[in-house]
Amino acid sequence: MITPATWTTPRLPEEVGVQAVVPESPADTTDVVFLVGHRCNEWFDETHIARAVDGSTVALVAVDDLGSWGGINRPADGFFYEDFVRHDMIPATKESFGIDVEHVRHHIAGFSKGSYLAMRMGVLFPDLFGHIVSCSGGNADAYGLYYDMEKIIPGLVERMFPGITSARQFDLSDYNMENLLRTLAGDGATFPLIDMYCGNEDLQARSANIRLDGVLTELGIAHTFTMLDGPHGWRNAEKAMRDAIDRIMTNAGNTNND
């Protein structure tokens, strides 16, 4: 059963919509997978992953992104999504759904632009998330953002990435996931396990994901990279999440009967 909730936080200018699938006995939960980067209903409207955790000890919690790319704080807008993830999201999950969040494993997952948000939050906060699932988009491509997305939604890049006014600036900044990983690794950071997925016909994300796989390998960061058949879309997002959920459930001692 999908259970809705609404969260209010002073860190954000509007309410955060949430939908969750929680074990029948929330106290039995072993793992929480936070699904980020879209409106909370989209994961459950576009896929059937709720069925994949039926009868298990794994909870799925889909959280509205409020239109954010990467969860980056935007003080000028009174928008502090990164701080919301850092301080509010997990405690609110306990309050709304009765999960003992201090004693379960936390995973963060996203598809397309949500994958970039999941990657960024996951590598910045490894104390919160032990596992990242990146579906078709963990590495934002600067030139794709500027020459494709900018035509679709003018001004989006400047709003989402404060201080960035050109593709070259983005490419050289730590908003570029490859640079962020190198910076964090150079500072001696620890990293969650990262599972990446991308379609072999995904013209939006394939090249950027192949580059990101190379950087993760170069830095010795534990990860997997699975190439799926097909283009960018929810079908491959579902394949990726079902594979990731199967492994999470196996580690938790569950059997997926879906």
Buried (B, 14 or more C-beta within 10 A) or exposed (E): EBEEBEBEBEBBEEEBBBBBBBBEEBEBBBBBBBBBBBBBBBBBEBBEBBEBBBBBBBBBBBBBBBBBBBBBBBEEEEBBBBBBBBBBBBEBBBEBBBBEBEEBBBBBBBBBBBBBBBBBBBBBBBEBBBBBBBBBBBBBBBEBBBEEBBEEEEEBBEBBBEEBEEBEBBBEBEBBBBBBBBEBBEEEEEBBBBBBBBBEBBEBBBBBBBBBBEBBEEBEBEBBBEBBEEBBBBBBBBBBBBBBBBBBBEEBEBEBEB
